[in-house]
Amino acid sequence: MKTFWRTILFGLLATGLGLMVLSQSNRALAQETSIPASELEPTILIKWMQLLYDRVEAEKVSAPAASRLYAYAGITAYQSVLPGMADGISMSGQLTSLPDMPQIEDGKVYDWVTVANGALSSIISGLFPKTASDTQKAVQNLRDSEAKTRQSTIDPAIVKQSLEYGDTVAKTILEWAGTDNFAETRTLKWQIPAGDPSLWIPTAKDMKPVEPFWGQIRPFALYSADACAVQPNLTFDSKKGSSFYMQALEVKTTGDNLTNEQKDIARFWVDTPGQTGTPAGHWVLIENQITTVLDLKLERASMMYALVGISLGDSFISAWSLKYQINLIRPVSYIQEYIDPNWQSFIASPGFPEYPSGHSVTSEAAAEVLTRMFGTVAFTDRSGQKHNLGARSFTSFEAAATEAAISRLYGGIHYRAAIENGMKQGRCIGDNVVDYISLRSQPQGE
């Protein structure tokens, strides 16, 4: 009997030792090769995009400036994991003035999750001022915690060299970002024009114009800021019954008779800077959700964040360039002057000219990129839950963009012409991104 149990015990020990050796062998094998980005989970990208959204909100970043941050973060996400793609193509030479990226070292093994961790931590830290201490601390904490998590299953030496490579990618992109004219526009002064009744005037006491020179920021994929501009097809007219008057009257009539559903839509898409991560950030949160809905891997998720990010960046450059060229009066100002002096919009008008609708341009551009990549996808947007807003379901990205656009009419912020033409402008921007930028040799949505 003792011999029987001794045999069983030795057998179990042998099996255990065999499994241990096999496990160590597999781990050693994993360290000899880099696992492709197409086989890795994209969780690291979701975490960094969520952190960026949260810091944009906390630091009260303006809507145009936020779009720039999301664009550079998306580009960095893609370029950092690009060497881990079998047939990926760099955006160097495709995006305006983007230089060549640093190369990985032959013979070295990289963990692309950690590379993305290093690159995104460095780009976000570098784009925010060093005086933003809470943001800098949050960035460092996430970088360290994610690196520690990877070290529990991956050779620490691989984690270290992966972080270092990510840092070099971010450094290159930060140097490129430093030449986009952002710094130069910080000191420019814009005088609010007067003497023409069609021109925008501040709609609140002490309101300052938001980023009047944003149209001078270097575009990412657009040939020029105005390459997709849709000029207004509506002439200002204060005469009762004129086309312009009727557009303003529609805003008033709609605002005076809002249903609860229309109020919910207006609130859901308002995305006020300083209270949220801005309109561009709303689409970044949609991307985070789509990553899960479509079960994307690190490779395709990084492509999505890059292309959508570029569309967001170019949308604000394009929209803001046209806004300050046309410099059109807001509906609330027109209505109070020519229709009803006591009228107020459901949503307060922001501090910049009316035409075109920024929400319409941005949302349509993002939706066009997502549709070109993934087709018609039904999804439920739960991004508003952070701000005590209910979830909203959509049959497609286009349906979401259309609702975002019309929400500005419900809010009393835009005339219909600015919404419809803004969507045309956004569609042009989205198509330009997908048609102009090649991320791999086969269709980008496959």
C-alpha distance (Angstrom), angle and dihedral (degrees) to the residues before:
residue distance angle dihedral
M1 . . .
K2 3.80 . .
T3 3.77 89.6 .
F4 3.82 89.6 53.6
W5 3.82 94.4 53.6
R6 3.81 91.6 41.8
T7 3.79 88.6 55.7
I8 3.82 91.5 49.3
L9 3.82 91.3 48.6
F10 3.79 93.7 50.1
G11 3.78 89.3 47.2
L12 3.81 92.3 53.5
L13 3.79 92.0 47.0
A14 3.77 91.2 49.8
T15 3.79 90.9 48.7
G16 3.80 91.2 49.1
L17 3.77 92.8 48.7
G18 3.79 89.3 47.8
L19 3.80 92.0 52.1
M20 3.81 90.3 47.5
V21 3.78 91.9 51.5
L22 3.82 90.5 45.8
S23 3.79 91.0 49.7
Q24 3.79 92.0 49.8
S25 3.79 89.8 46.2
N26 3.81 91.8 52.4
R27 3.80 91.3 47.8
A28 3.80 90.6 49.8
L29 3.78 89.5 49.1
A30 3.81 91.2 50.7
Q31 3.80 88.9 53.9
E32 3.78 92.0 54.1
T33 3.81 93.4 63.2
S34 3.80 136.2 34.9
I35 3.80 112.8 -116.0
P36 3.83 108.3 -124.7
A37 3.81 118.0 -108.2
S38 3.79 88.2 -122.8
E39 3.82 88.9 68.7
L40 3.81 98.5 45.8
E41 3.79 129.2 89.7
P42 3.85 118.1 -111.3
T43 3.80 96.1 -138.7
I44 3.80 91.8 116.8
L45 3.82 90.5 60.7
I46 3.80 92.7 49.0
K47 3.80 91.0 51.4
W48 3.79 93.9 49.8
M49 3.79 94.7 45.5
Q50 3.79 89.9 49.8
L51 3.79 90.6 49.8
L52 3.80 90.7 49.0
Y53 3.81 90.6 50.5
D54 3.81 90.6 50.0
R55 3.79 93.3 48.7
V56 3.83 92.6 47.2
E57 3.80 87.0 54.9
A58 3.80 94.9 44.5
E59 3.82 94.2 46.5
K60 3.83 90.8 46.4
V61 3.79 92.7 -127.0
S62 3.82 114.7 -173.6
A63 3.80 119.4 -110.0
P64 3.83 95.8 -107.9
A65 3.81 93.5 44.7
A66 3.80 90.7 48.3
S67 3.80 91.5 54.5
R68 3.80 88.5 56.4
L69 3.81 91.0 53.9
Y70 3.80 93.2 49.5
A71 3.80 90.9 47.9
Y72 3.78 95.1 52.5
A73 3.81 91.4 44.0
G74 3.82 91.5 52.2
I75 3.79 92.3 48.1
T76 3.80 90.6 48.5
A77 3.80 92.1 49.7
Y78 3.79 90.8 55.7
Q79 3.78 98.8 41.1
S80 3.80 92.3 48.1
V81 3.81 95.0 57.4
L82 3.81 95.6 33.4
P83 3.84 94.5 101.5
G84 3.80 87.0 58.2
M85 3.81 91.9 61.0
A86 3.78 121.5 92.2
D87 3.80 96.2 -140.4
G88 3.80 105.3 9.9
I89 3.79 121.5 146.2
S90 3.79 122.8 -147.2
M91 3.79 119.8 -120.7
S92 3.80 88.2 -137.4
G93 3.77 106.5 119.2
Q94 3.81 90.5 17.2
L95 3.79 101.2 69.6
T96 3.78 115.3 59.1
S97 3.82 109.3 -77.2
L98 3.82 94.1 -22.2
P99 3.82 105.0 158.1
D100 3.78 127.7 -141.5
M101 3.79 115.0 -72.7
P102 3.82 124.6 -122.1
Q103 3.79 113.9 -93.7
I104 3.78 128.1 -125.0
E105 3.79 117.9 -112.4
D106 3.78 117.1 -101.8
G107 3.76 114.3 -111.7
K108 3.79 94.9 20.1
V109 3.79 124.2 117.4
Y110 3.80 119.2 -132.6
D111 3.77 133.5 -166.8
W112 3.80 104.4 -144.0
V113 3.79 92.9 -158.4
T114 3.79 88.8 59.1
V115 3.80 92.5 42.7
A116 3.82 88.4 56.2
N117 3.80 89.5 46.6
G118 3.79 91.5 54.4
A119 3.79 94.9 43.3
L120 3.82 97.0 47.1
S121 3.78 93.6 44.4
S122 3.79 90.5 51.8
I123 3.81 96.7 44.3
I124 3.81 93.8 47.9
S125 3.78 92.7 44.9
G126 3.80 90.3 48.8
L127 3.80 95.6 47.9
F128 3.80 94.0 51.8
P129 3.80 118.5 67.9
K130 3.79 116.6 -100.8
T131 3.80 87.5 -122.5
A132 3.82 88.8 67.2
S133 3.79 88.1 89.6
D134 3.81 97.6 169.5
T135 3.78 91.0 52.6
Q136 3.79 93.2 46.1
K137 3.81 89.9 50.4
A138 3.82 92.4 48.4
V139 3.80 90.7 50.4
Q140 3.79 93.1 49.7
N141 3.80 92.6 46.7
L142 3.80 93.3 52.7
R143 3.79 92.2 45.6
D144 3.79 92.2 50.9
S145 3.80 96.1 44.1
E146 3.80 93.1 49.1
A147 3.79 92.0 46.9
K148 3.80 90.3 50.5
T149 3.80 90.9 50.3
R150 3.80 91.7 52.6
Q151 3.81 91.5 48.2
S152 3.79 89.5 61.5
T153 3.81 90.4 68.7
I154 3.80 104.5 18.0
D155 3.78 131.8 60.4
P156 3.84 106.4 -90.7
A157 3.80 89.3 -133.4
I158 3.81 89.8 60.8
V159 3.80 90.7 48.1
K160 3.79 90.5 50.8
Q161 3.79 96.2 50.2
S162 3.81 90.6 43.2
L163 3.80 91.6 54.5
E164 3.77 89.7 47.9
Y165 3.78 92.9 52.1
G166 3.80 90.9 48.5
D167 3.78 88.9 52.0
T168 3.80 91.7 54.2
V169 3.81 91.7 51.7
A170 3.81 90.5 50.2
K171 3.80 91.2 47.5
T172 3.80 90.9 55.5
I173 3.79 92.8 48.3
L174 3.81 92.1 45.7
E175 3.80 90.0 54.4
W176 3.81 88.5 50.6
A177 3.81 91.3 48.1
G178 3.78 88.9 53.0
T179 3.81 89.7 66.6
D180 3.84 98.4 52.0
N181 3.83 94.6 97.5
F182 3.80 93.6 -108.8
A183 3.80 93.8 122.0
E184 3.80 92.4 46.6
T185 3.80 93.1 54.2
R186 3.81 92.4 54.9
T187 3.79 92.4 80.0
L188 3.82 100.5 40.3
K189 3.81 117.9 111.6
W190 3.80 124.8 -144.8
Q191 3.76 122.6 -159.4
I192 3.81 115.3 -149.7
P193 3.82 106.0 -120.4
A194 3.77 117.9 -126.9
G195 3.79 140.0 -174.5
D196 3.81 98.5 61.4
P197 3.83 118.0 91.2
S198 3.82 91.8 -149.0
L199 3.80 93.4 62.1
W200 3.80 126.4 101.1
I201 3.78 117.9 -100.3
P202 3.81 126.5 -172.7
T203 3.79 111.1 -89.0
A204 3.80 96.9 -153.1
K205 3.79 136.9 40.8
D206 3.81 114.6 -82.5
M207 3.83 91.2 3.7
K208 3.79 111.9 161.7
P209 3.82 122.7 -156.7
V210 3.81 112.1 -101.3
E211 3.81 115.6 -124.9
P212 3.82 99.4 -30.2
F213 3.82 90.5 178.8
W214 3.80 97.8 47.6
G215 3.79 89.5 111.5
Q216 3.81 86.8 70.4
I217 3.82 93.0 62.6
R218 3.80 111.1 109.9
P219 3.80 110.5 -99.3
F220 3.79 119.8 -125.5
A221 3.81 102.9 -141.9
L222 3.80 103.7 -7.0
Y223 3.80 116.1 100.0
S224 3.80 87.5 -134.7
A225 3.80 137.2 -8.6
D226 3.80 91.2 -99.4
A227 3.81 98.4 42.1
C228 3.82 91.6 109.6
A229 3.80 98.2 28.8
V230 3.81 115.5 141.4
Q231 3.77 107.8 -154.4
P232 3.82 117.5 -139.2
N233 3.79 115.9 -91.9
L234 3.79 93.3 -164.2
T235 3.81 122.8 83.1
F236 3.79 119.7 -146.2
D237 3.78 112.2 -106.9
S238 3.80 129.3 163.6
K239 3.82 93.9 -165.0
K240 3.79 114.8 117.2
G241 3.79 110.7 -108.0
S242 3.82 94.9 21.1
S243 3.80 118.5 131.0
F244 3.79 91.7 -106.4
Y245 3.80 92.0 48.0
M246 3.81 90.3 51.2
Q247 3.79 91.5 51.1
A248 3.79 89.3 54.1
L249 3.78 91.4 44.8
E250 3.80 89.2 54.1
V251 3.80 89.0 55.8
K252 3.79 90.8 51.1
T253 3.80 95.7 44.1
T254 3.80 91.3 47.8
G255 3.79 92.0 47.9
D256 3.79 92.4 48.8
N257 3.80 92.3 53.5
L258 3.78 105.2 37.3
T259 3.77 116.9 157.7
N260 3.80 120.5 -140.6
E261 3.80 88.4 -106.4
Q262 3.80 91.7 54.3
K263 3.80 90.6 48.6
D264 3.80 89.7 51.4
I265 3.80 90.2 50.7
A266 3.80 92.5 49.3
R267 3.81 91.2 50.8
F268 3.80 94.3 43.6
W269 3.79 93.7 57.6
V270 3.81 101.2 32.8
D271 3.86 92.0 99.2
T272 3.80 93.7 179.3
P273 3.83 113.1 -159.8
G274 3.77 111.6 -113.5
Q275 3.80 90.8 26.7
T276 3.81 96.8 54.7
G277 3.79 138.9 10.9
T278 3.86 89.0 -87.6
P279 3.84 129.6 -107.0
A280 3.80 93.0 -67.1
G281 3.78 89.0 51.1
H282 3.79 90.4 55.2
W283 3.80 88.6 63.6
V284 3.80 91.0 46.3
L285 3.80 88.5 57.2
I286 3.80 88.8 48.6
E287 3.80 87.3 54.3
N288 3.80 90.0 52.2
Q289 3.79 89.2 55.0
I290 3.80 94.2 44.0
T291 3.80 89.4 53.6
T292 3.79 87.5 63.8
V293 3.81 96.6 37.5
L294 3.80 92.3 54.7
D295 3.81 94.7 35.0
L296 3.80 91.5 -127.0
K297 3.77 121.7 -172.2
L298 3.78 124.8 -136.7
E299 3.81 93.5 -89.7
R300 3.80 99.2 55.2
A301 3.80 93.6 35.5
S302 3.81 90.4 56.5
M303 3.81 89.7 50.2
M304 3.79 90.2 51.9
Y305 3.81 95.0 49.1
A306 3.80 90.2 48.1
L307 3.80 98.1 49.2
V308 3.80 95.8 40.3
G309 3.80 90.5 44.0
I310 3.79 90.9 53.6
S311 3.80 90.3 49.0
L312 3.80 90.0 51.8
G313 3.79 92.6 49.2
D314 3.78 94.5 47.1
S315 3.81 91.8 44.1
F316 3.78 93.4 60.9
I317 3.79 93.1 43.9
S318 3.81 90.1 50.0
A319 3.81 96.6 42.8
W320 3.81 94.8 44.3
S321 3.79 93.0 47.8
L322 3.80 89.9 56.0
K323 3.81 94.4 39.8
Y324 3.78 93.6 61.9
Q325 3.80 93.5 40.4
I326 3.82 93.7 54.1
N327 3.82 93.1 31.4
L328 3.81 93.0 -171.7
I329 3.79 126.0 -172.9
R330 3.82 118.1 -104.3
P331 3.83 119.4 -113.0
V332 3.80 93.1 -115.2
S333 3.82 91.2 56.7
Y334 3.80 93.0 46.3
I335 3.80 93.8 46.1
Q336 3.79 93.1 48.8
E337 3.80 90.8 49.0
Y338 3.82 100.7 43.7
I339 3.82 109.7 15.5
D340 3.81 116.4 20.5
P341 3.83 122.4 -0.3
N342 3.81 92.1 -160.6
W343 3.79 98.6 50.6
Q344 3.82 120.5 123.2
S345 3.79 128.9 -172.3
F346 3.81 121.5 -121.9
I347 3.81 90.3 -121.9
A348 3.80 119.8 37.5
S349 3.81 113.4 -110.7
P350 3.83 113.8 -112.4
G351 3.78 124.5 -123.9
F352 3.78 104.1 -89.1
P353 3.82 139.3 69.1
E354 3.79 121.8 -68.8
Y355 3.81 107.6 -122.8
P356 3.00 122.9 109.3
S357 3.80 112.2 17.6
G358 3.79 106.2 -115.0
H359 3.81 92.1 -157.4
S360 3.80 89.5 54.7
V361 3.79 94.9 48.7
T362 3.79 94.8 45.0
S363 3.79 98.6 42.0
E364 3.79 94.8 46.7
A365 3.81 91.6 47.6
A366 3.81 92.4 51.4
A367 3.80 92.3 43.8
E368 3.79 91.7 50.0
V369 3.81 91.9 53.2
L370 3.79 92.7 46.9
T371 3.80 92.0 47.1
R372 3.80 92.3 48.3
M373 3.80 89.2 50.9
F374 3.80 102.1 41.3
G375 3.80 109.0 11.6
T376 3.79 123.1 -135.0
V377 3.80 108.7 -11.8
A378 3.80 125.0 177.7
F379 3.79 113.0 -146.2
T380 3.78 144.2 159.1
D381 3.79 116.0 -123.6
R382 3.80 109.6 -143.7
S383 3.80 96.0 166.0
G384 3.80 91.8 109.1
Q385 3.80 93.6 63.7
K386 3.79 89.6 85.7
H387 3.81 87.0 64.4
N388 3.80 96.0 41.6
L389 3.79 94.1 -98.4
G390 3.77 122.6 135.2
A391 3.79 124.1 -114.0
R392 3.80 119.8 -94.8
S393 3.80 125.8 -153.9
F394 3.80 125.6 -144.0
T395 3.78 134.4 -170.3
S396 3.81 92.1 -143.2
F397 3.78 144.6 -6.4
E398 3.80 88.0 -98.9
A399 3.81 90.5 56.0
A400 3.81 89.8 53.6
A401 3.81 92.0 48.7
T402 3.79 91.8 48.6
E403 3.79 91.0 52.1
A404 3.80 91.6 47.1
A405 3.80 89.3 52.5
I406 3.80 97.6 47.3
S407 3.80 89.9 45.9
R408 3.80 86.9 76.0
L409 3.79 91.1 60.4
Y410 3.80 89.4 50.3
G411 3.78 89.3 49.3
G412 3.81 91.2 52.3
I413 3.78 91.8 -121.7
H414 3.82 103.8 114.3
Y415 3.77 141.9 32.4
R416 3.80 115.6 -121.7
A417 3.82 91.6 -110.9
A418 3.81 91.3 60.4
I419 3.80 90.0 50.0
E420 3.80 97.6 47.8
N421 3.80 94.8 42.1
G422 3.79 90.1 43.3
M423 3.79 90.0 57.7
K424 3.80 90.1 51.3
Q425 3.79 89.4 51.6
G426 3.80 91.7 48.6
R427 3.80 92.7 49.0
C428 3.80 89.3 54.0
I429 3.81 90.5 51.0
G430 3.80 93.3 48.3
D431 3.79 92.7 48.3
N432 3.79 90.6 47.9
V433 3.80 90.8 55.1
V434 3.80 94.7 51.3
D435 3.81 95.6 39.0
Y436 3.79 96.4 43.6
I437 3.80 101.9 41.5
S438 3.80 121.2 63.5
L439 3.78 115.6 -164.5
R440 3.78 96.2 172.4
S441 3.78 138.8 3.4
Q442 3.81 95.6 -105.3
P443 3.84 126.2 60.4
Q444 3.78 108.4 -61.8
G445 3.78 95.7 -131.1
E446 3.80 94.1 58.3
